Amino acid sequence: MCKNLIHSFFFLNFYFAIQIIFLNFVHNANEIFANEYYLCPCKPQNDITMAITKNALARYMILDELLSDRLHAYSMNDLWERTNDALVRKNMEDVSKRCIEKDILCIENEPFYMELDKWKEDGKLRYRYADKRAHIFRRELKKEERLLLGECLNTLGQFDGLLHFEWIESYRMGLKLEKRPKIISFSNNPYLQGSNLLGTLFDYIANRVVVRLSYHTFDSSEQKEIDLHPYLLKQYNDRWFLFGAADEDDKILTFALDRIDEVEPLPVRKYRKCKADLNERFEDIIGITFMEENPVEHITFWVSARSLGYVQTKPIHGSQTPIRGDHEQALRTRYPHLQGGAFFFIDCRANYELYRELRSFGSNLLVLSPEGIQDKVYEEISAMMKNYMKLRT
């Protein structure tokens, strides 16, 4: 759990640091917009007052970000809706579609003269800056921002398998960042298939792009396709998993990256935000497999003195609680053969990862209740014993 939290922390910090670069201002932006004429030269003079009250500077900043987005293809309706959404989030008044149309004209004319690509896709006219490096708003990074970005690049650069992030080194050189020895080392399987998709999927999630996945299951080589709204990349047991909602019914699905054959972006499709709290999804399970039909179980188990220190310092689940007092005494009376060690309980849903974790301690961990969990562990250990007995006869 700690390792996954560290990964999430550094990826999140990296993402916000990168936004610093792409949302910079021109050094004279405030001077330009302080001049009422330049609020929108396409408007008649009697419209200037409206431009001021409608937060022209904020609109141009929002539109500049949308038009420089290379992962989406926005129509005029999209630009209007997203600009108003951003204005509302900033507690500003929304504007009409006609106002956005005039703003686009202003961006194409004095004082910006930004060249736009316009093309038809799915019956709608799409807009984007012709130059993929074009931005109206830029400024120099502050010292604090340079330090933050530098540390994020240094940390993210330690991850193997991020083939989509080859530009990290160019940023490091451009910022003249000192190359530092590795301070944090993450567990990684360099031979894991699909690790090259990590950077690509990271981009699509960060930029809210719907994707079409071509994948195959563990028990079949038949390739399948699904349109997905991607939300989260999570590492567990040295493997990466993608979580997202199916476009068809919003059901949350999980895909191991080593089972994904191809990822195709669908920039025209409207991205839907995650309706569920994915963090809550992981609270009741070990690992990543969420089986909604399985209830949360109150699982009591005993750990030998040999494994006690390990289980105490690295809990099996976040809900792990030691059993003490009268309850512990009752268990010791009921199970007199369990000498020493300690009793614990956890509250979680049964899944493959839970059973694997309980079996991994061998004779040093015994499940006491509920009976269903105990039976499952017993059956799997018995089957393993039979197979070993066959090997030894």
Buried (B, 14 or more C-beta within 10 A) or exposed (E): EEEEEEBBEBBEBBBEBBEBBEBBBBEEBEEBBEEEEBBBBBBEEEBBEBBEEBBBBBBBBBBBBBBBBEEBBBBBEBBBBBBBEBBEEEEBEBBEBEBBEBBBEBBBEEBBEBEBEEEEEEEBEBBBBEEEEBBBBBBEBEEEBBEBBBBBBBBBBBBEBBEBBEEBEEBBEEBEBEEEEEEEEBEBBEEBBBBEBBBBBBBBBBBBBBBBBEBEEEEEEEEEEBBBBBBBBBBBEEBBBBBBBEBEEEEBEBBBBBBBBEBEBBBBBEBEEBEEEBEEBBBBBBBBBBEEEBEBBEBBBBBBEEBBEEBEEEEBBEBBEEBEEEEEEEBBEEEEEBEEBBBBBBBBBBBEBBBEBBBEBEEBBBBBBEEEBBEBBEEBBEEEEEEEEEEEE
